[in-house]
Amino acid sequence: MKFGARNEVVATVKSVKAGDVMALVKFDVEKPCEMASVLTTESLEALGLKPGDEVELIIKAVHVLPVRK
């Protein structure tokens, strides 16, 4: 998958909270901090994210996009 963002962070899915339309996914990253992503529930289901999954976080502006390789 090609994307324009240049900042990449490897992370592990910490928790998933899905609503009817949007979902909040929190991630543990290598350094001692936490990041979060708000995405549509449809995107959450398409990615199949669950706690413990390792993903790359693509960071562009204020958006954190989880990408499965």
N, CA, C and O atoms as a Tripos MOL2 file, in Angstrom:
@<TRIPOS>MOLECULE
protein
  276   275    69     0     0
PROTEIN
NO_CHARGES

@<TRIPOS>ATOM
      1 N           0.8400   -1.1710    0.0000 N.3       1 MET1
      2 CA          0.0000    0.0000    0.0000 C.3       1 MET1
      3 C           0.8880    1.2380    0.0000 C.2       1 MET1
      4 O           1.8350    1.3120    0.7830 O.2       1 MET1
      5 N           0.6060    2.1950   -0.8490 N.am      2 LYS2
      6 CA          1.3590    3.4350   -0.8940 C.3       2 LYS2
      7 C           0.6200    4.5110   -0.1160 C.2       2 LYS2
      8 O          -0.6100    4.5560   -0.1140 O.2       2 LYS2
      9 N           1.3810    5.3770    0.5450 N.am      3 PHE3
     10 CA          0.7840    6.4790    1.2870 C.3       3 PHE3
     11 C           1.7680    7.6280    1.3070 C.2       3 PHE3
     12 O           2.9670    7.4330    1.1090 O.2       3 PHE3
     13 N           1.2580    8.8400    1.5470 N.am      4 GLY4
     14 CA          2.0850   10.0360    1.4990 C.3       4 GLY4
     15 C           2.7680   10.3760    2.8100 C.2       4 GLY4
     16 O           3.6970   11.1830    2.8250 O.2       4 GLY4
     17 N           2.3370    9.7880    3.8990 N.am      5 ALA5
     18 CA          2.9160   10.0930    5.2030 C.3       5 ALA5
     19 C           4.3340    9.5510    5.2950 C.2       5 ALA5
     20 O           4.6430    8.5250    4.6880 O.2       5 ALA5
     21 N           5.1940   10.2170    6.0390 N.am      6 ARG6
     22 CA          6.5830    9.8010    6.1680 C.3       6 ARG6
     23 C           6.9420    9.2900    7.5590 C.2       6 ARG6
     24 O           7.9920    8.6720    7.7330 O.2       6 ARG6
     25 N           6.1010    9.5330    8.5390 N.am      7 ASN7
     26 CA          6.3880    9.1110    9.9120 C.3       7 ASN7
     27 C           5.7430    7.7640   10.1860 C.2       7 ASN7
     28 O           4.5260    7.6190   10.0660 O.2       7 ASN7
     29 N           6.5580    6.7710   10.5550 N.am      8 GLU8
     30 CA          6.0490    5.4350   10.8410 C.3       8 GLU8
     31 C           6.4970    4.9960   12.2250 C.2       8 GLU8
     32 O           7.6420    5.2230   12.6150 O.2       8 GLU8
     33 N           5.5970    4.3710   12.9600 N.am      9 VAL9
     34 CA          5.8760    3.8810   14.3020 C.3       9 VAL9
     35 C           5.3070    2.4710   14.4000 C.2       9 VAL9
     36 O           4.1500    2.2520   14.0400 O.2       9 VAL9
     37 N           6.0980    1.5050   14.8820 N.am     10 VAL10
     38 CA          5.5970    0.1550   15.1090 C.3      10 VAL10
     39 C           4.9220    0.1410   16.4690 C.2      10 VAL10
     40 O           5.4730    0.6480   17.4450 O.2      10 VAL10
     41 N           3.7330   -0.4380   16.5360 N.am     11 ALA11
     42 CA          2.9570   -0.4210   17.7700 C.3      11 ALA11
     43 C           2.1890   -1.7180   17.9370 C.2      11 ALA11
     44 O           2.0440   -2.4980   16.9960 O.2      11 ALA11
     45 N           1.6940   -1.9400   19.1630 N.am     12 THR12
     46 CA          0.8390   -3.0790   19.4750 C.3      12 THR12
     47 C          -0.5080   -2.5470   19.9160 C.2      12 THR12
     48 O          -0.5810   -1.6140   20.7160 O.2      12 THR12
     49 N          -1.5900   -3.1430   19.3920 N.am     13 VAL13
     50 CA         -2.9310   -2.7180   19.7690 C.3      13 VAL13
     51 C          -3.1380   -3.0200   21.2520 C.2      13 VAL13
     52 O          -2.9800   -4.1610   21.6860 O.2      13 VAL13
     53 N          -3.4920   -1.9880   22.0310 N.am     14 LYS14
     54 CA         -3.6870   -2.1300   23.4700 C.3      14 LYS14
     55 C          -5.1520   -2.3900   23.7970 C.2      14 LYS14
     56 O          -5.4640   -3.2580   24.6120 O.2      14 LYS14
     57 N          -6.0530   -1.6370   23.1630 N.am     15 SER15
     58 CA         -7.4780   -1.8260   23.4170 C.3      15 SER15
     59 C          -8.2810   -1.3460   22.2250 C.2      15 SER15
     60 O          -7.8150   -0.5280   21.4320 O.2      15 SER15
     61 N          -9.5050   -1.8690   22.1080 N.am     16 VAL16
     62 CA        -10.4240   -1.5010   21.0280 C.3      16 VAL16
     63 C         -11.7750   -1.2030   21.6480 C.2      16 VAL16
     64 O         -12.3040   -2.0110   22.4110 O.2      16 VAL16
     65 N         -12.3430   -0.0340   21.3200 N.am     17 LYS17
     66 CA        -13.6800    0.3300   21.7870 C.3      17 LYS17
     67 C         -14.4830    0.7360   20.5520 C.2      17 LYS17
     68 O         -14.2690    1.8120   19.9930 O.2      17 LYS17
     69 N         -15.4050   -0.1260   20.1300 N.am     18 ALA18
     70 CA        -16.1680    0.1130   18.9130 C.3      18 ALA18
     71 C         -17.5690    0.6200   19.2400 C.2      18 ALA18
     72 O         -18.2360    0.1020   20.1360 O.2      18 ALA18
     73 N         -18.0090    1.6460   18.4970 N.am     19 GLY19
     74 CA        -19.3670    2.1590   18.6020 C.3      19 GLY19
     75 C         -20.1260    1.7980   17.3440 C.2      19 GLY19
     76 O         -19.6710    0.9640   16.5620 O.2      19 GLY19
     77 N         -21.2730    2.4130   17.1390 N.am     20 ASP20
     78 CA        -22.0750    2.1270   15.9490 C.3      20 ASP20
     79 C         -21.4020    2.6290   14.6740 C.2      20 ASP20
     80 O         -21.4700    1.9710   13.6360 O.2      20 ASP20
     81 N         -20.7480    3.8000   14.7470 N.am     21 VAL21
     82 CA        -20.1620    4.4100   13.5650 C.3      21 VAL21
     83 C         -18.6500    4.5770   13.6810 C.2      21 VAL21
     84 O         -17.9400    4.4060   12.6890 O.2      21 VAL21
     85 N         -18.1410    4.9060   14.8680 N.am     22 MET22
     86 CA        -16.7210    5.1620   15.0600 C.3      22 MET22
     87 C         -16.1350    4.1900   16.0800 C.2      22 MET22
     88 O         -16.8570    3.5870   16.8740 O.2      22 MET22
     89 N         -14.8130    4.0520   16.0400 N.am     23 ALA23
     90 CA        -14.1110    3.1760   16.9680 C.3      23 ALA23
     91 C         -12.8710    3.8960   17.4810 C.2      23 ALA23
     92 O         -12.2790    4.7010   16.7630 O.2      23 ALA23
     93 N         -12.4730    3.6110   18.7210 N.am     24 LEU24
     94 CA        -11.2510    4.1440   19.3180 C.3      24 LEU24
     95 C         -10.3140    2.9740   19.5670 C.2      24 LEU24
     96 O         -10.6520    2.0400   20.2940 O.2      24 LEU24
     97 N          -9.1300    3.0320   18.9590 N.am     25 VAL25
     98 CA         -8.1220    1.9870   19.1280 C.3      25 VAL25
     99 C          -6.9110    2.6240   19.7920 C.2      25 VAL25
    100 O          -6.3800    3.6080   19.2760 O.2      25 VAL25
    101 N          -6.4580    2.0870   20.9250 N.am     26 LYS26
    102 CA         -5.2700    2.5970   21.6090 C.3      26 LYS26
    103 C          -4.1060    1.6490   21.3500 C.2      26 LYS26
    104 O          -4.2820    0.4350   21.2470 O.2      26 LYS26
    105 N          -2.9060    2.2340   21.2460 N.am     27 PHE27
    106 CA         -1.7110    1.4800   20.8900 C.3      27 PHE27
    107 C          -0.6090    1.6960   21.9030 C.2      27 PHE27
    108 O          -0.4760    2.7920   22.4480 O.2      27 PHE27
    109 N           0.1940    0.6570   22.1700 N.am     28 ASP28
    110 CA          1.4580    0.7810   22.8840 C.3      28 ASP28
    111 C           2.5450    0.8850   21.8210 C.2      28 ASP28
    112 O           2.5540    0.1100   20.8650 O.2      28 ASP28
    113 N           3.4540    1.8330   21.9810 N.am     29 VAL29
    114 CA          4.5540    2.0030   21.0320 C.3      29 VAL29
    115 C           5.8660    1.6630   21.7340 C.2      29 VAL29
    116 O           5.8970    1.5030   22.9550 O.2      29 VAL29
    117 N           6.9520    1.5530   20.9620 N.am     30 GLU30
    118 CA          8.2540    1.1480   21.5010 C.3      30 GLU30
    119 C           8.7000    2.0210   22.6610 C.2      30 GLU30
    120 O           9.1550    1.5010   23.6800 O.2      30 GLU30
    121 N           8.5820    3.3070   22.5330 N.am     31 LYS31
    122 CA          8.9830    4.2200   23.5960 C.3      31 LYS31
    123 C           7.8710    4.2540   24.6400 C.2      31 LYS31
    124 O           6.7400    3.8830   24.3250 O.2      31 LYS31
    125 N           8.1420    4.6760   25.8450 N.am     32 PRO32
    126 CA          7.1270    4.6500   26.9040 C.3      32 PRO32
    127 C           6.0490    5.7260   26.7200 C.2      32 PRO32
    128 O           6.0230    6.7300   27.4330 O.2      32 PRO32
    129 N           5.1810    5.4950   25.7680 N.am     33 CYS33
    130 CA          4.0460    6.3920   25.5660 C.3      33 CYS33
    131 C           2.9120    5.6110   24.9090 C.2      33 CYS33
    132 O           3.0830    4.4490   24.5410 O.2      33 CYS33
    133 N           1.7810    6.2410   24.7660 N.am     34 GLU34
    134 CA          0.6080    5.6080   24.1790 C.3      34 GLU34
    135 C           0.0490    6.5260   23.1010 C.2      34 GLU34
    136 O           0.0720    7.7470   23.2540 O.2      34 GLU34
    137 N          -0.4480    5.9550   22.0220 N.am     35 MET35
    138 CA         -1.0960    6.7210   20.9600 C.3      35 MET35
    139 C          -2.4750    6.1400   20.7590 C.2      35 MET35
    140 O          -2.7420    5.0080   21.1640 O.2      35 MET35
    141 N          -3.3600    6.9090   20.1330 N.am     36 ALA36
    142 CA         -4.7170    6.4380   19.8680 C.3      36 ALA36
    143 C          -5.1350    6.8520   18.4650 C.2      36 ALA36
    144 O          -4.6170    7.8210   17.9110 O.2      36 ALA36
    145 N          -6.0650    6.1160   17.9060 N.am     37 SER37
    146 CA         -6.6170    6.4130   16.5890 C.3      37 SER37
    147 C          -8.1300    6.3060   16.6590 C.2      37 SER37
    148 O          -8.6610    5.3500   17.2260 O.2      37 SER37
    149 N          -8.8260    7.2800   16.0890 N.am     38 VAL38
    150 CA        -10.2800    7.2150   15.9550 C.3      38 VAL38
    151 C         -10.5640    6.9130   14.4930 C.2      38 VAL38
    152 O         -10.1450    7.6600   13.6100 O.2      38 VAL38
    153 N         -11.2740    5.8200   14.2340 N.am     39 LEU39
    154 CA        -11.5740    5.4100   12.8760 C.3      39 LEU39
    155 C         -13.0000    4.9020   12.8050 C.2      39 LEU39
    156 O         -13.6280    4.6390   13.8310 O.2      39 LEU39
    157 N         -13.5090    4.7650   11.5890 N.am     40 THR40
    158 CA        -14.8730    4.2600   11.4560 C.3      40 THR40
    159 C         -14.9220    2.8100   11.8990 C.2      40 THR40
    160 O         -13.9270    2.0900   11.8110 O.2      40 THR40
    161 N         -16.0680    2.3910   12.3690 N.am     41 THR41
    162 CA        -16.2490    0.9970   12.7730 C.3      41 THR41
    163 C         -16.0520    0.0840   11.5730 C.2      41 THR41
    164 O         -15.5410   -1.0260   11.7190 O.2      41 THR41
    165 N         -16.4480    0.5340   10.3910 N.am     42 GLU42
    166 CA        -16.2490   -0.2420    9.1670 C.3      42 GLU42
    167 C         -14.7510   -0.5020    8.9330 C.2      42 GLU42
    168 O         -14.3580   -1.6130    8.5790 O.2      42 GLU42
    169 N         -13.9240    0.5270    9.1330 N.am     43 SER43
    170 CA        -12.4730    0.3500    8.9860 C.3      43 SER43
    171 C         -11.9200   -0.5960   10.0400 C.2      43 SER43
    172 O         -11.0610   -1.4270    9.7450 O.2      43 SER43
    173 N         -12.4160   -0.4720   11.2830 N.am     44 LEU44
    174 CA        -11.9900   -1.3650   12.3570 C.3      44 LEU44
    175 C         -12.2750   -2.8140   11.9870 C.2      44 LEU44
    176 O         -11.4210   -3.6860   12.1510 O.2      44 LEU44
    177 N         -13.4830   -3.0640   11.4850 N.am     45 GLU45
    178 CA        -13.8650   -4.4300   11.1040 C.3      45 GLU45
    179 C         -13.0290   -4.9240    9.9330 C.2      45 GLU45
    180 O         -12.6560   -6.0970    9.8950 O.2      45 GLU45
    181 N         -12.7270   -4.0430    8.9670 N.am     46 ALA46
    182 CA        -11.9310   -4.4340    7.8010 C.3      46 ALA46
    183 C         -10.5010   -4.8040    8.2130 C.2      46 ALA46
    184 O          -9.9170   -5.7350    7.6590 O.2      46 ALA46
    185 N          -9.9400   -4.0750    9.1840 N.am     47 LEU47
    186 CA         -8.5870   -4.3640    9.6570 C.3      47 LEU47
    187 C          -8.5550   -5.5320   10.6320 C.2      47 LEU47
    188 O          -7.5220   -6.1810   10.7960 O.2      47 LEU47
    189 N          -9.6810   -5.7980   11.2780 N.am     48 GLY48
    190 CA         -9.7530   -6.9000   12.2330 C.3      48 GLY48
    191 C          -8.8380   -6.6970   13.4300 C.2      48 GLY48
    192 O          -8.2610   -7.6620   13.9310 O.2      48 GLY48
    193 N          -8.6930   -5.4580   13.8980 N.am     49 LEU49
    194 CA         -7.7840   -5.1650   15.0070 C.3      49 LEU49
    195 C          -8.3300   -5.6660   16.3300 C.2      49 LEU49
    196 O          -9.5230   -5.5620   16.6160 O.2      49 LEU49
    197 N          -7.4230   -6.2120   17.1290 N.am     50 LYS50
    198 CA         -7.7840   -6.6510   18.4780 C.3      50 LYS50
    199 C          -6.5780   -6.4640   19.3780 C.2      50 LYS50
    200 O          -5.4490   -6.4270   18.8880 O.2      50 LYS50
    201 N          -6.7850   -6.3450   20.6890 N.am     51 PRO51
    202 CA         -5.6570   -6.1580   21.6020 C.3      51 PRO51
    203 C          -4.5850   -7.2310   21.3970 C.2      51 PRO51
    204 O          -4.8850   -8.4190   21.2780 O.2      51 PRO51
    205 N          -3.3310   -6.7820   21.3610 N.am     52 GLY52
    206 CA         -2.2010   -7.6820   21.1610 C.3      52 GLY52
    207 C          -1.6810   -7.7050   19.7380 C.2      52 GLY52
    208 O          -0.5560   -8.1510   19.5100 O.2      52 GLY52
    209 N          -2.4720   -7.2330   18.7570 N.am     53 ASP53
    210 CA         -2.0160   -7.1950   17.3670 C.3      53 ASP53
    211 C          -0.8930   -6.1730   17.2120 C.2      53 ASP53
    212 O          -0.9490   -5.0960   17.8040 O.2      53 ASP53
    213 N           0.1310   -6.5060   16.4150 N.am     54 GLU54
    214 CA          1.1840   -5.5440   16.1060 C.3      54 GLU54
    215 C           0.8730   -4.8990   14.7690 C.2      54 GLU54
    216 O           0.5870   -5.5900   13.7910 O.2      54 GLU54
    217 N           0.9290   -3.5730   14.7220 N.am     55 VAL55
    218 CA          0.6530   -2.8110   13.5080 C.3      55 VAL55
    219 C           1.6930   -1.7110   13.3650 C.2      55 VAL55
    220 O           2.4230   -1.4140   14.3100 O.2      55 VAL55
    221 N           1.7620   -1.1110   12.1890 N.am     56 GLU56
    222 CA          2.5350    0.1030   11.9910 C.3      56 GLU56
    223 C           1.5660    1.2610   12.0940 C.2      56 GLU56
    224 O           0.4430    1.1670   11.5990 O.2      56 GLU56
    225 N           1.9720    2.3480   12.7230 N.am     57 LEU57
    226 CA          1.1490    3.5470   12.7800 C.3      57 LEU57
    227 C           1.7210    4.5490   11.7910 C.2      57 LEU57
    228 O           2.8910    4.9220   11.8820 O.2      57 LEU57
    229 N           0.9010    4.9830   10.8500 N.am     58 ILE58
    230 CA          1.2980    5.9860    9.8700 C.3      58 ILE58
    231 C           0.7450    7.3100   10.3730 C.2      58 ILE58
    232 O          -0.4660    7.4630   10.5350 O.2      58 ILE58
    233 N           1.6270    8.2610   10.6190 N.am     59 ILE59
    234 CA          1.2250    9.5170   11.2420 C.3      59 ILE59
    235 C           1.2980   10.6370   10.2150 C.2      59 ILE59
    236 O           2.3510   10.9010    9.6350 O.2      59 ILE59
    237 N           0.1590   11.2890   10.0020 N.am     60 LYS60
    238 CA          0.0870   12.4000    9.0580 C.3      60 LYS60
    239 C          -0.8320   13.4440    9.6650 C.2      60 LYS60
    240 O          -1.9980   13.1660    9.9450 O.2      60 LYS60
    241 N          -0.3140   14.6350    9.8650 N.am     61 ALA61
    242 CA         -1.0650   15.7330   10.4890 C.3      61 ALA61
    243 C          -1.6140   15.2480   11.8380 C.2      61 ALA61
    244 O          -0.8410   14.8020   12.6860 O.2      61 ALA61
    245 N          -2.9100   15.3250   12.0470 N.am     62 VAL62
    246 CA         -3.5000   14.9040   13.3200 C.3      62 VAL62
    247 C          -4.0610   13.4950   13.2500 C.2      62 VAL62
    248 O          -4.6920   13.0420   14.2050 O.2      62 VAL62
    249 N          -3.8520   12.7950   12.1530 N.am     63 HIS63
    250 CA         -4.4270   11.4640   11.9780 C.3      63 HIS63
    251 C          -3.3950   10.3810   12.2390 C.2      63 HIS63
    252 O          -2.2450   10.5010   11.8180 O.2      63 HIS63
    253 N          -3.8030    9.3230   12.9320 N.am     64 VAL64
    254 CA         -2.9850    8.1350   13.1250 C.3      64 VAL64
    255 C          -3.7000    7.0060   12.3960 C.2      64 VAL64
    256 O          -4.8030    6.6200   12.7820 O.2      64 VAL64
    257 N          -3.0850    6.4790   11.3520 N.am     65 LEU65
    258 CA         -3.6990    5.4570   10.5060 C.3      65 LEU65
    259 C          -3.0620    4.1010   10.7770 C.2      65 LEU65
    260 O          -1.8940    3.9120   10.4380 O.2      65 LEU65
    261 N          -3.7810    3.1440   11.3770 N.am     66 PRO66
    262 CA         -3.1970    1.8160   11.5580 C.3      66 PRO66
    263 C          -3.1480    1.0890   10.2050 C.2      66 PRO66
    264 O          -4.1220    1.0930    9.4530 O.2      66 PRO66
    265 N          -1.9980    0.4650    9.9080 N.am     67 VAL67
    266 CA         -1.8120   -0.2460    8.6370 C.3      67 VAL67
    267 C          -1.3350   -1.6550    8.9450 C.2      67 VAL67
    268 O          -0.3480   -1.8440    9.6550 O.2      67 VAL67
    269 N          -2.0390   -2.6430    8.4070 N.am     68 ARG68
    270 CA         -1.6330   -4.0340    8.5700 C.3      68 ARG68
    271 C          -0.7990   -4.4190    7.3540 C.2      68 ARG68
    272 O          -1.1970   -4.1570    6.2190 O.2      68 ARG68
    273 N           0.3700   -5.0460    7.5880 N.am     69 LYS69
    274 CA          1.2490   -5.4420    6.4710 C.3      69 LYS69
    275 C           1.0380   -6.8810    6.1080 C.2      69 LYS69
    276 O           1.6870   -7.3890    5.1940 O.2      69 LYS69
@<TRIPOS>BOND
     1     1     2 1
     2     2     3 1
     3     3     4 2
     4     3     5 am
     5     5     6 1
     6     6     7 1
     7     7     8 2
     8     7     9 am
     9     9    10 1
    10    10    11 1
    11    11    12 2
    12    11    13 am
    13    13    14 1
    14    14    15 1
    15    15    16 2
    16    15    17 am
    17    17    18 1
    18    18    19 1
    19    19    20 2
    20    19    21 am
    21    21    22 1
    22    22    23 1
    23    23    24 2
    24    23    25 am
    25    25    26 1
    26    26    27 1
    27    27    28 2
    28    27    29 am
    29    29    30 1
    30    30    31 1
    31    31    32 2
    32    31    33 am
    33    33    34 1
    34    34    35 1
    35    35    36 2
    36    35    37 am
    37    37    38 1
    38    38    39 1
    39    39    40 2
    40    39    41 am
    41    41    42 1
    42    42    43 1
    43    43    44 2
    44    43    45 am
    45    45    46 1
    46    46    47 1
    47    47    48 2
    48    47    49 am
    49    49    50 1
    50    50    51 1
    51    51    52 2
    52    51    53 am
    53    53    54 1
    54    54    55 1
    55    55    56 2
    56    55    57 am
    57    57    58 1
    58    58    59 1
    59    59    60 2
    60    59    61 am
    61    61    62 1
    62    62    63 1
    63    63    64 2
    64    63    65 am
    65    65    66 1
    66    66    67 1
    67    67    68 2
    68    67    69 am
    69    69    70 1
    70    70    71 1
    71    71    72 2
    72    71    73 am
    73    73    74 1
    74    74    75 1
    75    75    76 2
    76    75    77 am
    77    77    78 1
    78    78    79 1
    79    79    80 2
    80    79    81 am
    81    81    82 1
    82    82    83 1
    83    83    84 2
    84    83    85 am
    85    85    86 1
    86    86    87 1
    87    87    88 2
    88    87    89 am
    89    89    90 1
    90    90    91 1
    91    91    92 2
    92    91    93 am
    93    93    94 1
    94    94    95 1
    95    95    96 2
    96    95    97 am
    97    97    98 1
    98    98    99 1
    99    99   100 2
   100    99   101 am
   101   101   102 1
   102   102   103 1
   103   103   104 2
   104   103   105 am
   105   105   106 1
   106   106   107 1
   107   107   108 2
   108   107   109 am
   109   109   110 1
   110   110   111 1
   111   111   112 2
   112   111   113 am
   113   113   114 1
   114   114   115 1
   115   115   116 2
   116   115   117 am
   117   117   118 1
   118   118   119 1
   119   119   120 2
   120   119   121 am
   121   121   122 1
   122   122   123 1
   123   123   124 2
   124   123   125 am
   125   125   126 1
   126   126   127 1
   127   127   128 2
   128   127   129 am
   129   129   130 1
   130   130   131 1
   131   131   132 2
   132   131   133 am
   133   133   134 1
   134   134   135 1
   135   135   136 2
   136   135   137 am
   137   137   138 1
   138   138   139 1
   139   139   140 2
   140   139   141 am
   141   141   142 1
   142   142   143 1
   143   143   144 2
   144   143   145 am
   145   145   146 1
   146   146   147 1
   147   147   148 2
   148   147   149 am
   149   149   150 1
   150   150   151 1
   151   151   152 2
   152   151   153 am
   153   153   154 1
   154   154   155 1
   155   155   156 2
   156   155   157 am
   157   157   158 1
   158   158   159 1
   159   159   160 2
   160   159   161 am
   161   161   162 1
   162   162   163 1
   163   163   164 2
   164   163   165 am
   165   165   166 1
   166   166   167 1
   167   167   168 2
   168   167   169 am
   169   169   170 1
   170   170   171 1
   171   171   172 2
   172   171   173 am
   173   173   174 1
   174   174   175 1
   175   175   176 2
   176   175   177 am
   177   177   178 1
   178   178   179 1
   179   179   180 2
   180   179   181 am
   181   181   182 1
   182   182   183 1
   183   183   184 2
   184   183   185 am
   185   185   186 1
   186   186   187 1
   187   187   188 2
   188   187   189 am
   189   189   190 1
   190   190   191 1
   191   191   192 2
   192   191   193 am
   193   193   194 1
   194   194   195 1
   195   195   196 2
   196   195   197 am
   197   197   198 1
   198   198   199 1
   199   199   200 2
   200   199   201 am
   201   201   202 1
   202   202   203 1
   203   203   204 2
   204   203   205 am
   205   205   206 1
   206   206   207 1
   207   207   208 2
   208   207   209 am
   209   209   210 1
   210   210   211 1
   211   211   212 2
   212   211   213 am
   213   213   214 1
   214   214   215 1
   215   215   216 2
   216   215   217 am
   217   217   218 1
   218   218   219 1
   219   219   220 2
   220   219   221 am
   221   221   222 1
   222   222   223 1
   223   223   224 2
   224   223   225 am
   225   225   226 1
   226   226   227 1
   227   227   228 2
   228   227   229 am
   229   229   230 1
   230   230   231 1
   231   231   232 2
   232   231   233 am
   233   233   234 1
   234   234   235 1
   235   235   236 2
   236   235   237 am
   237   237   238 1
   238   238   239 1
   239   239   240 2
   240   239   241 am
   241   241   242 1
   242   242   243 1
   243   243   244 2
   244   243   245 am
   245   245   246 1
   246   246   247 1
   247   247   248 2
   248   247   249 am
   249   249   250 1
   250   250   251 1
   251   251   252 2
   252   251   253 am
   253   253   254 1
   254   254   255 1
   255   255   256 2
   256   255   257 am
   257   257   258 1
   258   258   259 1
   259   259   260 2
   260   259   261 am
   261   261   262 1
   262   262   263 1
   263   263   264 2
   264   263   265 am
   265   265   266 1
   266   266   267 1
   267   267   268 2
   268   267   269 am
   269   269   270 1
   270   270   271 1
   271   271   272 2
   272   271   273 am
   273   273   274 1
   274   274   275 1
   275   275   276 2
@<TRIPOS>SUBSTRUCTURE
     1 MET1         2 RESIDUE 1 A MET
     2 LYS2         6 RESIDUE 1 A LYS
     3 PHE3        10 RESIDUE 1 A PHE
     4 GLY4        14 RESIDUE 1 A GLY
     5 ALA5        18 RESIDUE 1 A ALA
     6 ARG6        22 RESIDUE 1 A ARG
     7 ASN7        26 RESIDUE 1 A ASN
     8 GLU8        30 RESIDUE 1 A GLU
     9 VAL9        34 RESIDUE 1 A VAL
    10 VAL10       38 RESIDUE 1 A VAL
    11 ALA11       42 RESIDUE 1 A ALA
    12 THR12       46 RESIDUE 1 A THR
    13 VAL13       50 RESIDUE 1 A VAL
    14 LYS14       54 RESIDUE 1 A LYS
    15 SER15       58 RESIDUE 1 A SER
    16 VAL16       62 RESIDUE 1 A VAL
    17 LYS17       66 RESIDUE 1 A LYS
    18 ALA18       70 RESIDUE 1 A ALA
    19 GLY19       74 RESIDUE 1 A GLY
    20 ASP20       78 RESIDUE 1 A ASP
    21 VAL21       82 RESIDUE 1 A VAL
    22 MET22       86 RESIDUE 1 A MET
    23 ALA23       90 RESIDUE 1 A ALA
    24 LEU24       94 RESIDUE 1 A LEU
    25 VAL25       98 RESIDUE 1 A VAL
    26 LYS26      102 RESIDUE 1 A LYS
    27 PHE27      106 RESIDUE 1 A PHE
    28 ASP28      110 RESIDUE 1 A ASP
    29 VAL29      114 RESIDUE 1 A VAL
    30 GLU30      118 RESIDUE 1 A GLU
    31 LYS31      122 RESIDUE 1 A LYS
    32 PRO32      126 RESIDUE 1 A PRO
    33 CYS33      130 RESIDUE 1 A CYS
    34 GLU34      134 RESIDUE 1 A GLU
    35 MET35      138 RESIDUE 1 A MET
    36 ALA36      142 RESIDUE 1 A ALA
    37 SER37      146 RESIDUE 1 A SER
    38 VAL38      150 RESIDUE 1 A VAL
    39 LEU39      154 RESIDUE 1 A LEU
    40 THR40      158 RESIDUE 1 A THR
    41 THR41      162 RESIDUE 1 A THR
    42 GLU42      166 RESIDUE 1 A GLU
    43 SER43      170 RESIDUE 1 A SER
    44 LEU44      174 RESIDUE 1 A LEU
    45 GLU45      178 RESIDUE 1 A GLU
    46 ALA46      182 RESIDUE 1 A ALA
    47 LEU47      186 RESIDUE 1 A LEU
    48 GLY48      190 RESIDUE 1 A GLY
    49 LEU49      194 RESIDUE 1 A LEU
    50 LYS50      198 RESIDUE 1 A LYS
    51 PRO51      202 RESIDUE 1 A PRO
    52 GLY52      206 RESIDUE 1 A GLY
    53 ASP53      210 RESIDUE 1 A ASP
    54 GLU54      214 RESIDUE 1 A GLU
    55 VAL55      218 RESIDUE 1 A VAL
    56 GLU56      222 RESIDUE 1 A GLU
    57 LEU57      226 RESIDUE 1 A LEU
    58 ILE58      230 RESIDUE 1 A ILE
    59 ILE59      234 RESIDUE 1 A ILE
    60 LYS60      238 RESIDUE 1 A LYS
    61 ALA61      242 RESIDUE 1 A ALA
    62 VAL62      246 RESIDUE 1 A VAL
    63 HIS63      250 RESIDUE 1 A HIS
    64 VAL64      254 RESIDUE 1 A VAL
    65 LEU65      258 RESIDUE 1 A LEU
    66 PRO66      262 RESIDUE 1 A PRO
    67 VAL67      266 RESIDUE 1 A VAL
    68 ARG68      270 RESIDUE 1 A ARG
    69 LYS69      274 RESIDUE 1 A LYS
